[in-house]
Amino acid sequence: MPQYKPEILFLKQEDVVRAGLLDMKMVLEVTEKTFKMIGEGQIINPPKTMLGMPDNDNWTSFCMSMPSYIGGDVDIAGFKWASESVFNATQPGMPYGVDVVMLSDPKTVYPKAIMDGTLITAMRTSAAAGVAAKYLASKSAKTACLVGAGVIGRTMIMAMMEAVPSLEEIYLCDLDLPKAQALAAEYAGKYNIIPTSDTESAARKADVIVTMTTSRKPIIQSGWVKPNATVIQMSVNEIEEDILLRADKKVVDNWTQLSHGAGTLINRLTTEGRLTEEMCATLPQLAAGQKPGRQSEDELCVCCTYGIGSVDVAVAHKIYQNALAQGIGQKLMLWDDPLWV
Ligand SMILES: NC(=O)c1ccc[n+]([C@@H]2O[C@H](COP(=O)([O-])OP(=O)(O)OC[C@H]3O[C@@H](n4cnc5c(N)ncnc54)[C@H](O)[C@@H]3O)[C@@H](O)[C@H]2O)c1
């Protein structure tokens, strides 16, 4: 009899939710801890591999492989298969992003879990912005401008209200005003969310600007940004380059990925020799206390993110543990007896 069973816990999206994923405070804690562990060298996180379809420069859909091993007290291997489709965005009821996470035992390499990663992405993406805001936002930040009222926009409201306690109002901007209005209505009575399609007016008032749209062109102009604002870009090319270039604090989640990422603002500025790694800090360095976040109320702070696979794996591992403890999910066997060993 084999000592180890190749038993996989399968968690569909509803299971992942039942196992506690929508707890933004928990996801923020896991995300910050993961950044800290990356900074301390406890995580192996190779750059993501991009499969753009039909090609990298003009893709209409893509799948990315995002593997990592998390050491320390977590000790798990895994990867996220992260996918996005422009087609989906044109279809009612289909998410733009569709993701799956798999976890493996680092010793036996047996798969331990396969789960929906779509909501994990939404939660951890906004949590990454939340961690960025924690280190970079002014302590007196009162007004936020969130641009994009889609899936990430929804979780961004949760992350910003949790991570920046001084916030009093959020302008939620979208080209699709009814969409922003509907999302704002969900938070009525809880948070002060003002839906609008006038991004310029909202950005001009904002202490914190976060962009999470499907736009491939800059939508935040440099002249709209307050001198001491915090600007966080979640997609690849949503802010005018001058906002980043003149920032006192330039922060990325992962330099290697962003500087090589096709179509990213960071990749273009790096290729043109106008931005170097030395000019930037990383979120892992901030979380590990190796570089400072905001140091004065006068600084312009800018953070660009691309997504780090180990954060997905860390959040998925937490959900896996919760699901095991609560008896959630469906058990599958990879084999009964391996045919060839
Ligand atoms: N950095 C990361 O880790 C990470 C992870 C996941 C997704 N993302 C990015 O976040 C972005 C949003 O993803 P999503 O799943 O929420 O998409 P979504 O389709 O659910 O929402 C995008 C929203 O942006 C709006 N929009 C598009 N152009 C706009 C503009 N010019 N002004 C205002 N609103 C505009 C759309 O109307 C839509 O409501 C994508 O670009 C995705 O690549 C980043």
The ligand as a Tripos MOL2 file, in Angstrom:
@<TRIPOS>MOLECULE
LIG
   44    48     1     0     0
SMALL
NO_CHARGES

@<TRIPOS>ATOM
      1 N1         -2.2560   43.5340  -11.2500 N.am      1 LIG1
      2 C1         -2.9000   42.4140  -11.0480 C.2       1 LIG1
      3 O1         -2.4800   41.5730  -10.2530 O.2       1 LIG1
      4 C2         -4.1810   42.1490  -11.7770 C.ar      1 LIG1
      5 C3         -4.9000   40.9800  -11.5060 C.ar      1 LIG1
      6 C4         -6.1180   40.7750  -12.1260 C.ar      1 LIG1
      7 C5         -6.5930   41.7120  -13.0380 C.ar      1 LIG1
      8 N2         -5.8410   42.8180  -13.3000 N.ar      1 LIG1
      9 C6         -6.3100   43.8040  -14.2790 C.3       1 LIG1
     10 O2         -7.3950   44.5260  -13.7500 O.3       1 LIG1
     11 C7         -8.1720   45.0140  -14.8380 C.3       1 LIG1
     12 C8         -9.6540   44.8690  -14.5240 C.3       1 LIG1
     13 O3        -10.0030   43.5030  -14.4730 O.3       1 LIG1
     14 P1        -11.5240   43.0890  -14.1630 P.3       1 LIG1
     15 O4        -11.5270   41.6110  -14.0580 O.co2     1 LIG1
     16 O5        -12.0690   43.9050  -13.0580 O.co2     1 LIG1
     17 O6        -12.2350   43.5280  -15.5290 O.3       1 LIG1
     18 P2        -13.7940   43.8910  -15.7310 P.3       1 LIG1
     19 O7        -14.0510   43.7130  -17.1880 O.co2     1 LIG1
     20 O8        -14.6270   43.1450  -14.7590 O.co2     1 LIG1
     21 O9        -13.8790   45.4400  -15.3470 O.3       1 LIG1
     22 C9        -13.1870   46.4360  -16.0520 C.3       1 LIG1
     23 C10       -14.0270   47.7120  -15.9870 C.3       1 LIG1
     24 O10       -13.2480   48.7800  -16.5290 O.3       1 LIG1
     25 C11       -14.1570   49.6590  -17.1900 C.3       1 LIG1
     26 N3        -13.4140   50.5160  -18.0940 N.ar      1 LIG1
     27 C12       -12.7780   50.1690  -19.2320 C.ar      1 LIG1
     28 N4        -12.1690   51.2500  -19.7600 N.ar      1 LIG1
     29 C13       -12.4230   52.2940  -18.9240 C.ar      1 LIG1
     30 C14       -12.0640   53.6490  -18.9150 C.ar      1 LIG1
     31 N5        -11.3120   54.1860  -19.8930 N.pl3     1 LIG1
     32 N6        -12.5100   54.4350  -17.9170 N.ar      1 LIG1
     33 C15       -13.2830   53.9270  -16.9110 C.ar      1 LIG1
     34 N7        -13.6410   52.6190  -16.8620 N.ar      1 LIG1
     35 C16       -13.2300   51.8210  -17.8630 C.ar      1 LIG1
     36 C17       -15.1190   48.7000  -17.8740 C.3       1 LIG1
     37 O11       -16.3260   49.3510  -18.2360 O.3       1 LIG1
     38 C18       -15.3150   47.6450  -16.7940 C.3       1 LIG1
     39 O12       -16.4180   47.9310  -15.9480 O.3       1 LIG1
     40 C19        -7.7290   44.2590  -16.0860 C.3       1 LIG1
     41 O13        -6.9430   45.0940  -16.9090 O.3       1 LIG1
     42 C20        -6.8650   43.1550  -15.5400 C.3       1 LIG1
     43 O14        -5.8090   42.8040  -16.4210 O.3       1 LIG1
     44 C21        -4.6690   43.0570  -12.6800 C.ar      1 LIG1
@<TRIPOS>BOND
     1     1     2 1
     2     2     3 2
     3     2     4 1
     4     4     5 ar
     5     4    44 ar
     6     5     6 ar
     7     6     7 ar
     8     7     8 ar
     9     8     9 1
    10     8    44 ar
    11     9    10 1
    12     9    42 1
    13    10    11 1
    14    11    12 1
    15    11    40 1
    16    12    13 1
    17    13    14 1
    18    14    15 2
    19    14    16 1
    20    14    17 1
    21    17    18 1
    22    18    19 2
    23    18    20 1
    24    18    21 1
    25    21    22 1
    26    22    23 1
    27    23    24 1
    28    23    38 1
    29    24    25 1
    30    25    26 1
    31    25    36 1
    32    26    27 ar
    33    26    35 ar
    34    27    28 ar
    35    28    29 ar
    36    29    30 ar
    37    29    35 ar
    38    30    31 1
    39    30    32 ar
    40    32    33 ar
    41    33    34 ar
    42    34    35 ar
    43    36    37 1
    44    36    38 1
    45    38    39 1
    46    40    41 1
    47    40    42 1
    48    42    43 1
@<TRIPOS>SUBSTRUCTURE
     1 LIG1         1 GROUP 0 **** ****
